[in-house]
Structure formats: structure tokens, C-alpha cells
Amino acid sequence: MLHSKISTIMKGTVLAAVLAAPVAADELSFANFTPPFHTINASVIEMLNAELTGATGGALTVRGYHGGELGAGPVEQYVRVLQGVADMGWGLPGYTSSQFQKTMIVELPNAIPLDMPGYEALWRAYDEHLSSEFPGTVPVALWTSEPNVFIMKEKVIRTPADLAGLKIRVAGATAAEVASALGATPVQMPINEVYNALQTGLIDGVITGSSTLNDFKLDEVANSYTFGANLGRLSFYTVMNQARYEALPDDQKAALDAVSRIPVSQSAETAWNGTADAGVAEARTKSENTFVDLTPEEAQVFADAVAGVVDAYVAAVGGEAALAAMRGE
């Protein structure tokens, strides 16, 4: 359904954007649905601005519009860029899972090892397997979060049985299947709604990366954390309106190309991991928190419980070759 909407939008807006685009861009607007203290700002928005400003002598800059100033809905980020409301924006494929079926393979438990950089996996697969999922835009960065963990309120998770009947927030359809396989009831919602949902008891916990402890202050409402199971990870994109990109002068386009893909993706993922490490270190100092660090044997029980879901998803989207590419096979 989203592909149909995108196709319609492209017919009506891309040509107009090409005709209306200035010969030389002065400033690229970047839509950010999170506050300016979020990790995305320094690691992507400010990095792009610094690199492009330096490479073009100030002829091309990037300005972040934070807190949803260009549109509050996180789910609409991709369409917002496609329509030209913003020149650039970032988002989560999981919010519109049907569009990013193969991209989201990287989010599956055990799709890639816990110590493999997600941005490398995504770019290995992009050109041949994932590019069709990004119509009308030029991907500037693709990366993943730190590995997912259980972040809970008043519930301690040591085995899949501990999740029976619990309401667990997930970011997308694949994570929902994983939660269900573990015996939980998945609740899909944007991350910026999780704080209130945990605080009020609408959900019992969340499967997500621990960078959210700082970026979304989940440490204030959660008190139990389980590490060690390969629960997958979240994936992210930064995209640019294709017509806007193609309208840039050649030297400015070259400057953007030089920092796009691996450099800015690595910057983002490194920052996500740094934010996660800092949040976990602080949370471990608080006596009211419970931390469960699973042994390899305990983690394997979780892997066994979700193995069927992973295999079924990859087969359903014809993603075997994409998964192999992500793994470097």
C-alpha cells in the first residue's frame, strides 16, 4: 500500500521538484523528529554540515529542523523527504515494514553476529538487493543500532517463559513476530511514545537498543534489563530527495558523495553504540535496577525459540541472497 502511495507521489512531485530545484543549493534541510540532544544530531546532521561546509567552502550546508518542526510524525519521514517537505530526513524501516522487506532482514535475531557492524552488512547488500526499496531518494546513510535487549518495568526476564502474556513494544513487523514466538504480546508504536507507555503500564517492556536509555530517557521508567540474547537490532536510514540531489552542482554532489554511505553510516553507528554504553554504565550504578546477563547457554534458548520465525521471514520475502550478502558470504 505504501509503495502505491509513493508511486503516486513520485508522479506528481518528482518532476515538479526537478523543474523547481535551484541550480545551486545553499542549504539542505534535514527533518529530525527527535529533540536536538538525540544522538542523530551530532553523528549525522552536524557531521554532514561540517563535511559539506568544509568541502564546498560554505556553498553547501545542512540545517537540522528538530523536534518534528517539518512534520511531527516519525512514521512519515520517508514520504516527507519524497515530497520535498525536507531535503533530507532519517527514520526507521520498521515503521513502514512493508516497504523495506529485505532491508529489515538485518533486524532479525542472529541474522548477523552481535559483533558485526550493521552498517557494513547493509551496504554489502544495498546495490544488488535493497536499492529497489528506496524509490525516489538517494540513501545517504544506512546503519543499525547496538544489539537489542529487554528493557522492562517490574518484570525480570531470564527465560522465554518469563515473557508469557507480557505486552512488549516492538518497532516493526519482524520484531512483532519475534515477540510472539517468545510468548509475549507485541505492541507496535513509535519509540517516542514508549516512555509514557512504560510509565502508565500500557506495556510491560520493550525490545530495543540500550541507547534509548539516554536518547529517550527510558532509564527513568524502566528497572530491569536483560543482555546476551541475539534479539536482532534496529535499522535506520538517512535519505535525500533524489530530484534535489540531482539538481546540485557537480562539485557539491561530489562533496556529498564523498561523505555518504560508509563514512556517515559508520559515524552514526559508532555514536549509537557510544550512547548505549554510556546509558548502560549509568543504569548499572543504580541499586533499584536489576541486570540479567545471560550465559551463552541461556542465550541459546532464546535463539532456538525464534529460529523458525527468522527462517520463515527470510523465505517469505525471498531474502536468502540478501542475507548472504549481509553476512559477507
TIPANU-956346 format. One line per field, with one value per residue (C-alpha): residue in three letters; residue number from 0; x, y, z. Coordinates in pm, 1 decimal, padded with zeros to 6 digits, m for minus. Layout:
# TIPANU-956346
type	(ala, ...)
seq	(NUM, ...)
x	(X, ...)
y	(Y, ...)
z	(Z, ...)
***
This chain:
# TIPANU-956346
type	(met, leu, his, ser, lys, ile, ser, thr, ile, met, lys, gly, thr, val, leu, ala, ala, val, leu, ala, ala, pro, val, ala, ala, asp, glu, leu, ser, phe, ala, asn, phe, thr, pro, pro, phe, his, thr, ile, asn, ala, ser, val, ile, glu, met, leu, asn, ala, glu, leu, thr, gly, ala, thr, gly, gly, ala, leu, thr, val, arg, gly, tyr, his, gly, gly, glu, leu, gly, ala, gly, pro, val, glu, gln, tyr, val, arg, val, leu, gln, gly, val, ala, asp, met, gly, trp, gly, leu, pro, gly, tyr, thr, ser, ser, gln, phe, gln, lys, thr, met, ile, val, glu, leu, pro, asn, ala, ile, pro, leu, asp, met, pro, gly, tyr, glu, ala, leu, trp, arg, ala, tyr, asp, glu, his, leu, ser, ser, glu, phe, pro, gly, thr, val, pro, val, ala, leu, trp, thr, ser, glu, pro, asn, val, phe, ile, met, lys, glu, lys, val, ile, arg, thr, pro, ala, asp, leu, ala, gly, leu, lys, ile, arg, val, ala, gly, ala, thr, ala, ala, glu, val, ala, ser, ala, leu, gly, ala, thr, pro, val, gln, met, pro, ile, asn, glu, val, tyr, asn, ala, leu, gln, thr, gly, leu, ile, asp, gly, val, ile, thr, gly, ser, ser, thr, leu, asn, asp, phe, lys, leu, asp, glu, val, ala, asn, ser, tyr, thr, phe, gly, ala, asn, leu, gly, arg, leu, ser, phe, tyr, thr, val, met, asn, gln, ala, arg, tyr, glu, ala, leu, pro, asp, asp, gln, lys, ala, ala, leu, asp, ala, val, ser, arg, ile, pro, val, ser, gln, ser, ala, glu, thr, ala, trp, asn, gly, thr, ala, asp, ala, gly, val, ala, glu, ala, arg, thr, lys, ser, glu, asn, thr, phe, val, asp, leu, thr, pro, glu, glu, ala, gln, val, phe, ala, asp, ala, val, ala, gly, val, val, asp, ala, tyr, val, ala, ala, val, gly, gly, glu, ala, ala, leu, ala, ala, met, arg, gly, glu)
seq	(0, 1, 2, 3, 4, 5, 6, 7, 8, 9, 10, 11, 12, 13, 14, 15, 16, 17, 18, 19, 20, 21, 22, 23, 24, 25, 26, 27, 28, 29, 30, 31, 32, 33, 34, 35, 36, 37, 38, 39, 40, 41, 42, 43, 44, 45, 46, 47, 48, 49, 50, 51, 52, 53, 54, 55, 56, 57, 58, 59, 60, 61, 62, 63, 64, 65, 66, 67, 68, 69, 70, 71, 72, 73, 74, 75, 76, 77, 78, 79, 80, 81, 82, 83, 84, 85, 86, 87, 88, 89, 90, 91, 92, 93, 94, 95, 96, 97, 98, 99, 100, 101, 102, 103, 104, 105, 106, 107, 108, 109, 110, 111, 112, 113, 114, 115, 116, 117, 118, 119, 120, 121, 122, 123, 124, 125, 126, 127, 128, 129, 130, 131, 132, 133, 134, 135, 136, 137, 138, 139, 140, 141, 142, 143, 144, 145, 146, 147, 148, 149, 150, 151, 152, 153, 154, 155, 156, 157, 158, 159, 160, 161, 162, 163, 164, 165, 166, 167, 168, 169, 170, 171, 172, 173, 174, 175, 176, 177, 178, 179, 180, 181, 182, 183, 184, 185, 186, 187, 188, 189, 190, 191, 192, 193, 194, 195, 196, 197, 198, 199, 200, 201, 202, 203, 204, 205, 206, 207, 208, 209, 210, 211, 212, 213, 214, 215, 216, 217, 218, 219, 220, 221, 222, 223, 224, 225, 226, 227, 228, 229, 230, 231, 232, 233, 234, 235, 236, 237, 238, 239, 240, 241, 242, 243, 244, 245, 246, 247, 248, 249, 250, 251, 252, 253, 254, 255, 256, 257, 258, 259, 260, 261, 262, 263, 264, 265, 266, 267, 268, 269, 270, 271, 272, 273, 274, 275, 276, 277, 278, 279, 280, 281, 282, 283, 284, 285, 286, 287, 288, 289, 290, 291, 292, 293, 294, 295, 296, 297, 298, 299, 300, 301, 302, 303, 304, 305, 306, 307, 308, 309, 310, 311, 312, 313, 314, 315, 316, 317, 318, 319, 320, 321, 322, 323, 324, 325, 326, 327, 328)
x	(00000.0, 00285.4, 00454.0, 00136.8, 00128.7, 00494.1, 00440.8, 00154.7, 00354.3, 00653.0, 00447.1, 00308.5, 00607.5, 00940.1, 00906.4, 00794.0, 01088.8, 01328.8, 01187.8, 01179.4, 01517.2, 01768.5, 02084.3, 02298.0, 02168.1, 02263.0, 02127.1, 01986.8, 01704.9, 01718.9, 01398.2, 01456.1, 01155.1, 01360.5, 01499.9, 01838.2, 02010.9, 01938.3, 02238.5, 02133.8, 02219.9, 02594.3, 02664.7, 02474.9, 02329.4, 02622.0, 02873.2, 02716.9, 02708.7, 03073.3, 03193.2, 02991.6, 03068.6, 03439.4, 03440.5, 03244.8, 03380.1, 03041.3, 02847.4, 02650.6, 02539.5, 02296.4, 02048.7, 01862.3, 01496.1, 01447.7, 01156.6, 00933.7, 00948.5, 00896.6, 00635.0, 00583.9, 00511.5, 00812.5, 00625.5, 00600.6, 00971.3, 01037.1, 00733.4, 00822.9, 01155.7, 00996.9, 00750.4, 01028.1, 00899.5, 01257.3, 01567.4, 01689.1, 01545.5, 01606.5, 01382.6, 01334.9, 01242.6, 01043.3, 00785.9, 00684.1, 00781.7, 00604.7, 00830.7, 01159.4, 01106.4, 01462.9, 01631.1, 01468.8, 01636.7, 01929.2, 01697.2, 01627.8, 01776.3, 02100.8, 02084.6, 02432.2, 02663.4, 02644.4, 02993.2, 02938.3, 02890.6, 02538.8, 02624.1, 02875.6, 02613.4, 02355.6, 02588.2, 02716.8, 02360.1, 02235.1, 02319.9, 02208.0, 01933.0, 01798.5, 01811.0, 01462.1, 01318.1, 01433.1, 01243.8, 01272.0, 01554.6, 01929.4, 02031.2, 02299.0, 02342.7, 02226.5, 02316.9, 02195.1, 02162.6, 02350.1, 02202.3, 01853.9, 01797.4, 01496.1, 01414.6, 01139.2, 00938.8, 00884.0, 00945.7, 01269.5, 01342.5, 01570.1, 01396.3, 01136.0, 00880.6, 00916.2, 00764.3, 00440.0, 00146.9, 00355.3, 00292.1, 00615.5, 00666.3, 00829.7, 00938.7, 00816.9, 00657.5, 00962.5, 01018.3, 00649.1, 00688.5, 00988.2, 00799.1, 00509.7, 00743.8, 00878.6, 00526.4, 00475.5, 00201.6, 00364.1, 00257.1, 00386.2, 00441.7, 00698.8, 00983.6, 00884.0, 00564.4, 00740.0, 00826.3, 00462.8, 00353.9, 00602.4, 00523.8, 00149.8, 00169.0, 00031.5, 00330.1, 00548.4, 00867.2, 01038.4, 01277.6, 01513.4, 01869.5, 02004.0, 02086.0, 01721.8, 01811.8, 01972.4, 01810.8, 01455.5, 01516.4, 01383.8, 01614.4, 01366.9, 01076.4, 01244.3, 01419.6, 01505.1, 01741.2, 01838.7, 02150.3, 02312.1, 02040.5, 02083.6, 01745.2, 01847.2, 01885.9, 01707.8, 01796.5, 01794.1, 01825.5, 01909.1, 01777.2, 01782.1, 01521.1, 01653.8, 01549.5, 01714.4, 02033.0, 02042.5, 01994.8, 02312.9, 02613.1, 02868.7, 03118.6, 02856.9, 02726.3, 03081.7, 03126.6, 02810.9, 02908.2, 03243.5, 03085.8, 02779.8, 02744.4, 03026.2, 03165.8, 02841.3, 02692.6, 02994.1, 02969.3, 02605.9, 02654.7, 02959.8, 02763.2, 02464.9, 02696.8, 02862.2, 02528.1, 02424.1, 02741.6, 02707.5, 02342.6, 02405.7, 02705.2, 02496.6, 02198.4, 02420.6, 02516.5, 02156.2, 02060.9, 01694.1, 01782.1, 01808.3, 02051.2, 02044.6, 02349.7, 02266.4, 02522.4, 02576.4, 02366.8, 02082.2, 02101.1, 02074.8, 01730.5, 01606.4, 01772.9, 01606.6, 01266.8, 01277.7, 01469.1, 01152.9, 01036.1, 01367.2, 01378.2, 01015.1, 01056.8, 01366.2, 01191.3, 00870.9, 01049.0, 01289.0, 01572.5, 01819.9, 02065.8, 02026.1, 02100.7, 02406.6, 02531.9, 02480.5, 02684.8, 02958.4, 02906.6)
y	(00000.0, 00235.6, 00157.1, 00267.7, 00589.6, 00653.7, 00583.5, 00834.8, 01096.2, 01045.6, 01106.8, 01430.1, 01570.0, 01448.1, 01617.0, 01937.0, 01918.0, 01874.5, 02178.2, 02388.9, 02289.4, 02571.8, 02548.4, 02571.0, 02470.5, 02688.3, 02487.2, 02136.1, 02097.8, 01787.3, 01671.9, 01533.9, 01412.8, 01389.5, 01664.6, 01820.6, 01628.0, 01296.3, 01101.9, 01164.0, 01531.9, 01519.0, 01192.5, 01261.4, 01611.3, 01806.3, 01573.9, 01627.1, 02001.5, 02014.7, 01794.7, 01970.0, 02316.9, 02238.8, 02066.9, 02341.4, 02645.4, 02709.5, 02690.6, 02387.5, 02342.1, 02124.3, 02257.1, 02034.3, 02100.6, 01927.0, 01804.6, 01748.1, 02107.9, 01991.9, 01735.0, 01555.3, 01200.2, 00963.0, 00718.1, 00972.6, 01055.4, 00881.3, 01030.8, 01371.2, 01361.8, 01216.8, 01505.7, 01761.7, 01888.8, 01823.3, 01771.5, 01502.7, 01303.9, 00997.4, 00718.6, 00352.3, 00097.9, m00082.1, 00195.1, 00111.8, m00253.6, m00340.5, m00106.3, m00237.1, m00613.0, m00714.0, m00425.5, m00541.9, m00882.0, m00718.0, m00666.1, m01036.1, m01228.4, m01398.5, m01250.5, m01112.4, m01176.2, m00946.7, m00811.6, m00744.3, m00377.5, m00340.4, m00059.9, m00284.2, m00557.8, m00318.7, m00160.7, m00501.8, m00589.1, m00247.8, m00214.7, m00560.0, m00644.2, m00340.1, m00041.6, m00103.1, m00039.4, 00325.6, 00477.5, 00847.9, 00904.1, 00874.4, 00689.7, 00890.8, 00655.9, 00309.7, 00176.7, m00024.9, 00028.3, m00163.1, m00512.6, m00522.1, m00604.4, m00642.3, m00317.5, m00385.9, m00231.2, m00454.2, m00772.9, m00974.2, m01179.0, m01482.4, m01730.4, m01705.8, m01836.2, m01511.7, m01324.4, m01521.3, m01282.0, m00967.0, m00665.7, m00584.8, m00283.3, m00355.6, m00125.6, m00324.9, m00636.7, m00861.6, m00775.3, m00840.4, m01194.7, m01243.9, m01120.9, m01352.1, m01650.0, m01575.0, m01581.9, m01208.1, m00985.5, m00737.5, m00373.2, m00166.8, 00203.1, 00474.2, 00497.3, 00847.4, 00700.3, 00429.8, 00642.3, 00716.4, 00364.0, 00213.8, 00471.5, 00409.9, 00031.3, 00022.5, m00200.5, m00414.7, m00364.8, m00311.8, m00495.8, m00226.4, m00099.0, 00037.2, 00375.3, 00456.1, 00479.6, 00816.1, 00922.2, 00868.3, 00867.1, 00512.9, 00470.2, 00688.5, 00444.0, 00102.5, m00101.1, m00441.9, m00521.5, m00847.4, m00873.5, m01151.1, m01285.6, m01203.3, m01034.2, m00853.6, m00478.8, m00179.7, m00038.4, 00325.0, 00531.8, 00885.6, 00965.1, 01266.0, 01367.1, 01234.3, 01534.8, 01769.5, 01564.1, 01557.3, 01935.4, 02000.0, 02135.8, 01866.8, 01983.3, 01986.7, 01646.7, 01511.4, 01653.6, 01480.2, 01153.7, 01158.9, 01154.8, 00943.5, 00571.0, 00431.5, 00747.5, 00889.6, 00544.4, 00448.9, 00778.4, 00711.1, 00351.6, 00435.7, 00710.6, 00480.0, 00228.5, 00500.9, 00631.6, 00276.9, 00204.7, 00527.1, 00464.3, 00107.9, 00206.1, 00465.6, 00232.9, m00035.3, 00202.6, 00235.2, m00008.6, m00016.0, m00173.5, m00546.1, m00665.1, m01013.7, m01111.1, m01436.1, m01710.9, m01845.2, m02147.3, m01929.1, m01708.0, m02015.4, m02092.5, m01758.9, m01824.7, m02164.3, m02013.5, m01765.2, m01966.6, m02066.5, m01706.6, m01594.9, m01870.0, m01814.2, m01439.1, m01466.9, m01723.9, m01519.5, m01212.9, m01407.7, m01271.2, m01558.8, m01380.9, m01052.4, m01225.4, m01396.0, m01061.0, m00901.0, m01176.3, m01138.1, m01491.2)
z	(00000.0, 00085.4, m00246.8, m00427.7, m00231.4, m00305.7, m00675.7, m00688.6, m00502.6, m00729.6, m01042.6, m00903.2, m00719.9, m00854.9, m01194.7, m01026.6, m00790.2, m01079.5, m01257.5, m00943.3, m00796.7, m00786.2, m00990.3, m00676.1, m00334.7, m00042.7, 00246.4, 00276.9, 00526.4, 00744.1, 00914.3, 01263.5, 01461.1, 01782.9, 02008.8, 01925.9, 02207.6, 02032.6, 01901.8, 01539.0, 01563.2, 01626.1, 01446.8, 01123.2, 01090.0, 01232.8, 01069.3, 00727.0, 00781.2, 00885.7, 00599.6, 00328.9, 00459.2, 00455.8, 00118.3, m00059.8, 00118.1, 00273.6, m00053.6, 00068.6, 00427.8, 00622.9, 00877.2, 01117.8, 01192.4, 01525.1, 01729.9, 01428.3, 01309.1, 00949.9, 01050.0, 01378.2, 01263.6, 01275.2, 01052.3, 00769.8, 00747.8, 00416.9, 00243.5, 00387.3, 00203.4, m00109.5, m00121.4, m00077.6, 00256.2, 00368.2, 00156.5, 00394.2, 00680.2, 00890.3, 01002.3, 01082.6, 00814.9, 01081.8, 01095.2, 00736.5, 00727.2, 00403.2, 00207.0, 00347.2, 00349.0, 00263.9, 00441.7, 00763.3, 00744.9, 00925.0, 01223.3, 01270.4, 01564.4, 01462.7, 01110.8, 01171.4, 01467.4, 01768.1, 01693.3, 01319.6, 01224.6, 01091.0, 00850.2, 00673.4, 00639.1, 00494.0, 00239.0, 00126.5, 00033.8, m00082.5, m00451.8, m00559.4, m00310.7, m00125.3, m00360.4, m00500.8, m00154.6, m00162.2, m00460.7, m00531.1, m00282.4, m00253.9, 00064.8, 00242.5, 00538.1, 00643.2, 00985.0, 01280.0, 01648.7, 01911.5, 01962.8, 02111.1, 02477.7, 02703.9, 02885.5, 03136.0, 03417.5, 03721.8, 03518.0, 03515.4, 03202.1, 03232.2, 03000.3, 02723.8, 02972.8, 03169.9, 02872.7, 02863.2, 02833.7, 02874.5, 02649.9, 02470.2, 02247.4, 01913.3, 01630.9, 01333.1, 01191.5, 01214.5, 01579.4, 01642.5, 01509.4, 01735.2, 02042.1, 01962.6, 01924.1, 02270.6, 02414.5, 02450.9, 02309.3, 02066.7, 02074.4, 01782.1, 01848.6, 01771.1, 02019.9, 02129.9, 02279.5, 02482.3, 02787.0, 02866.7, 02776.7, 03023.0, 03288.5, 03274.5, 03238.8, 02884.9, 02809.2, 03035.3, 02842.3, 02512.1, 02283.2, 02163.7, 02186.1, 02512.1, 02353.2, 02429.1, 02797.4, 02719.9, 02393.7, 02518.3, 02895.8, 02936.6, 03236.1, 03427.2, 03385.3, 03346.7, 03616.9, 03468.3, 03182.6, 03013.8, 02795.9, 02596.9, 02367.0, 01998.5, 01958.8, 01643.9, 01620.6, 01477.8, 01137.9, 01028.4, 00715.2, 00617.8, 00270.8, 00040.3, m00213.0, m00545.1, m00752.4, m00502.9, m00514.8, m00894.7, m00907.6, m00708.2, m00898.6, m00975.5, m00714.6, m00440.0, m00547.2, m00531.9, m00183.7, m00066.6, m00237.0, m00056.8, 00289.3, 00206.0, 00255.3, 00472.7, 00642.3, 00777.5, 00840.2, 01049.6, 01237.0, 01320.4, 01432.3, 01641.1, 01812.1, 01875.4, 02041.9, 02247.3, 02368.1, 02455.9, 02651.6, 02849.6, 02931.6, 03046.0, 03256.6, 03440.0, 03482.4, 03635.5, 03916.4, 04039.5, 04313.5, 04211.6, 03875.1, 03804.1, 03537.3, 03388.2, 03182.4, 03008.3, 02966.9, 02612.8, 02703.6, 02834.6, 02526.0, 02301.3, 02446.9, 02310.7, 01973.5, 01946.0, 02030.6, 01740.8, 01478.5, 01294.4, 01269.7, 01122.2, 00859.6, 00764.4, 00722.4, 00502.1, 00282.5, 00261.0, 00122.1, m00099.3, 00107.2, 00109.4, m00121.6, 00066.6, 00397.0, 00249.1, 00121.1, 00461.6, 00621.2, 00359.4, 00230.6)
***
